[in-house]
Amino acid sequence: MHRPVIAIISTGGTIARQAMDPRDTVDYAEIGTSLGGSDLLAALPEDVQARFVVRGIPFSSCDSVEMTLSRWFDLASLVSQTVATQPDLAGVVITHGTSSLEEAACFLDLVLDVPCPVVVVGAQRPASAISADGPANLYAALLVASAPQAAGRGVLVVSNNEIHAAQEVTKASTYQLETFRSPDFGPVGMIEANRVFFGRGMGPRRHIGWPQGYGPGGEIPRVDICYSHAGADGVAIRAFAHAGARGLVSAGMLPGMCTPAENAAFDAAVAQGIVVVQASAGYCGGVVQRQELLQRGILAAGHMRPKQARILLALALLGGADTDAIQSLYDMP
């Protein structure tokens, strides 16, 4: 039997955490211990392990709230190097904490250009918990990473037997297993009865690639998110501008609106040369480029949520893209 070769890059997170008490699904992050990639694989039944040739590659053991764009650049570099030096790989699986998993997947999807599937996977419960979901999610990720039909779809997120596109998925629940959802268009596929099914095609993929001239430890443009609420006075916007932000993403009230004071602060930021992008804090739907935004020189995030819109803006600014090119990226479905 042909066994597909899969590289598993471990970055820490809940999927690699272990608590003393199997009932603990809350405090493990602070008081638990970390597992390595080989430990995660060992949790799978032997007959499951026998289906794949797995090459474990450690990256980090930090919690996902400690991740940064710089660390994700290092991760992307490791993925590219691994694929380039191991041509027999069928795919790559990246284990990642769920708190920033949607951001990591979006970042990797925007910069990576590799021929094989790249799947990001996490867990809601630590490895020591009753009915831990990590092993099942990892097995599903291995199946997707080894599926030929997964190639060419960009980075994928696998969780709870669903397959999601990296730029569409968001974490929706704090503790429930069905946390990762794609609210606008739904999952692109599923894992059922040990088989991988894709139910819909992928639209045009936003892709920036590796920013020319960026190297390890290089400076990344500061981009901040401003969360709108009733009575917001724009002080956060002015503070971010003062701190040196080159871009600002507005997580506006639906359908992408801000208070008068925030609008005044954003207009001042645009006048200073800061790129401002209007997004929505809503669960579904996006922000269209309406006349009022055009007249004020503010971009519209389309269907990208604020956190993903921030990553795209930072990468685009790092690559030297102008506002027209950035808006074209946001306009993609």
N, C-alpha and C positions, 0 to 999 in steps of 0.2 A: 504494500500500500504506500502510495506517495504521501509523504508527510510535508506539508508546507512549512517553510522556515519563517518564523516570526521573531522580530526583535521587540522585547518589552523594556521600555525606558521608564524607570520608576522615579517619581518626583515627590513622594510622600503623600500626605493627606489622609482622610478618614480610612480609605481603603487599606492603608498600611499602618493603621493604629491599632493598638491592643490595650484593653483595660483589664484590671484585676477582677472585676465583677462582670459576668456575662450579661447582667441586666443594665449595665451602664451604657447608655447611648447619648449622654449629655456631657459628662465631665472628662471623658477620655482624652479630649484634645489637650487639656492642661496637665493631666496626671498620668496619662497612659504612656506606653512605650512604642517605638517604631519598629516596623518589620521591613525586611529587605525584599527585593523582587523575587528571589528564590523562595522565600517564605510564602509569598502570595500564591505562587504557582503550586507549592506543596499542598495548599488547601484544596486543590482540585483533585478529584478521584484519579487514580493511576491510569485508568483506561482513557480518561479525557486527556491527560498529559501525553499519552502515547500517540494522540492524533497529530501532534505538532512537534516540530523541532524548535525549541525556544532558546533564544540567546538573551540573557538578562544583562541590561546595561544600566548601572546606577547613575542618577543625575543629582538628586538631592533627597533629603528627608525632611524638608521644611513644610510647615503648614501652608495651605494655599493663600492665606491672608498675608504671607510674607513674600509672595511672588511680585515681581516688578517687570516692566517691559525689558529692562536690561537682562534679567534672568531668562525671560522667554526668548530673547535673541540668542542667548547661549544654548537654550534648548533646541531652537530651530537649527542652529549650526550643528549640534550633535546629531539631529535627525538627518540632515543633508549629508553629513560625513558618513554616518552609518550606512545609508542607502548607497552612497557612491562607492564605498569600500567593500560592500557585501552584495554583489549583484544577484546572489541567489535568494535574496529576501523576497517573500511573497507580500509582506506588509509590516507595518510598525504599529505597536500598541503603546500608548503613553498613559500611565496611571497618574492621576492628578486629584488633588483635593477639590471638592465640589464648590467651595465658596467662590473661587475665581475661575472655575473650569470653563465657563462660557466665554470669559475674556481670553483665556489661554487658547482655546480652540479657534476663536476668531482671529487672534494674532497669528497663529500658525497658518491658518488658511490664507491669510493675506500675504504672507511672506514666502511660504514653502512652494517649491516647484519640484516635486519628486514623482516618479512614475508609478509607485506602488501606493496602496491605500495607507492612510495614517488615521488611526482611531484613538480618540481620547476617551478615557473611562475613569469613573470614580465610584464611590459608594456613599450611602447615607448612614450606614451603621458600621462601627469598627469591626475588625476581623474577629474579635472575641465575643461579639454580641450573639444573643439568641437569634437564629435565622439571619445571620449576616448576609448582606446582599453582594458583598465584594466578589466572592468566588463565581457566582452566577453572572455578574456583570463582566468579569474578566473573561470567562469562557465565551460569552456572547461577543465580546470584542475580538477575541482570537478568531472566531468564526467569520466575522465581518472582514477583519484584516486579511484573511486568507481567501476571501471570495473574489474571483476575477472581476465580477460585475461591480465591485466597489471601487475599482481603479478609475481615475479620471473624474471623480466626484468631489475632489477637494478633501479637506479634513472633515471627518465624521465624528459625532459624539454618540456613544452607545450607552444606554441605561435602561434598566427594567424591560429588556427585550425590545426596545425601540431604537431606531437609527435616525439621528437628526443631522441636518446640515449645520455646520459650525457657525455660520453667520445668522442663523434663524433661531437658534435654541436659547432658552433662558431657564434659570433655576427658579421654580415657582413655589416650592414648599420647603419649610425648614427641616422637617423630620420625615415626611412621608416618602416612600420609595419611588412613587411616580412623580418625582420632582422636576425632571427635565422635560420641557415641552416647547413646541414650536407653535406659538399661538396664532400666527397669521396664516401659515400654510400647512401645518401639521408635519408629522414625521415623514421622512422620505422612504422608510422601510421598516421591517421588523425581523426578529429572529423567532422562528416558530418550528417546533419539532426538529431542532438541530439544523435547520435550514435557514438561509438568508434570502429574504424577499425584498425587492425594491418596488414600491407601489407607484412612484412617480419619478419623472425625470428631474434634472436639475436645470435651473435657468442659467443665464449668463453669470459667471462668477466674478465678483469683485476681486481683483488681484493686484497687488502693488509690487511684489517681489522684494528681494533684498535691497534696501536703499543703498545706492552707489556711494561708496566712500565710508560707510559705517563699519567700524571695527569694534572689537571687544572693549567695553568700558567707555565707548564714545558717548558724546552728549546727545540726549534725546530731547526734542522740544517739549516743554511743559505744556500739558493740556489738562484743564480742570473741568469738572462737571458742577453746574450750578442748579440746585434743586429748587424749583419754584413752589411757592405756597401763598395762600392769602395773606396779604400784608407784608410780603417780602420787600425790603427796602433797598436792595442792591448792594449792601455792604460786602457780601461775599464776593460779588463780581469785582468790585473795586479792589478787594484784598488780593484776589487771584491775579489781577492785572498788575498790581504793585509788586507781587512776588515774582513777576517775570513770565507770566503765561503768554505763550504765543498763540494759543487757541483756547476757546471756551465752548463747551457744549451745554446748552440750556435744556435741562429736563423739565420742560414746561408742563403747565396744566393742560389737560386735553382740550382741543386738538393741537397743542403746541402754542400755548399762550402764556404771557408773563404779566406781572403787575406793571403799572406805569413807571414806578421807580426802577424796576429791573430793566424795562425797555430803555430808559434814559441811561442807565449804567452800561448796557450792552452797546448802545449807540456811541457812547464815549470810548468804549473799548475798540470798536471798529475804526473810529477816527484815529486811534493810536496805532493802527495796523494789526490789531489782533483779529484772527479769523474766528468768527462766531457762527456756531451751527445750532439751529433750532431743532430739538428733538422733543419727544413726548414721554412723560413719565407713565403713560398708560401701558396696560398689559398687551393690548392688541392695537393694531393700526399704526400708521405712520404720520409723518408731517409732509405735506406737499409744499412745493415752492409757490406760495401765493404772492400777489403783487406787493403787499405791504413789506414782506421780507426782502423781495428784490430791491425795492426802493431804498431800503435801509442797508443794503449790502450784507445781508445775513443769509447764510446757506441753510438748506433744509435737509434734514437727516434721512428723509424717506422712511423706509421700514426698519432702519437700524435703530436699536434701542440706545439710550445714552452711553452705556459702558462700551458697546461695540463702536458707536460713533466716535467716541474719544480715541479708541485705538486706531481707527482708520485715519483720523485727523492727524494724530501724532506721527504715524508712518508717512502720510502724504507730505506733511511739512518737512519731515526729515529728508525725504526724497526730492524736495524742491518743487513740488507741484503747485500750480497756481490755483486760484479759487474756482475757475471754470472747470479745470480738470478734477478738482475735488468734488464739485457738485455733480459732475458726470458719474463719479463713483457712487455717490449717494443715490443717484437717480436709478441705478440698476435695481431690478426687482429682487 
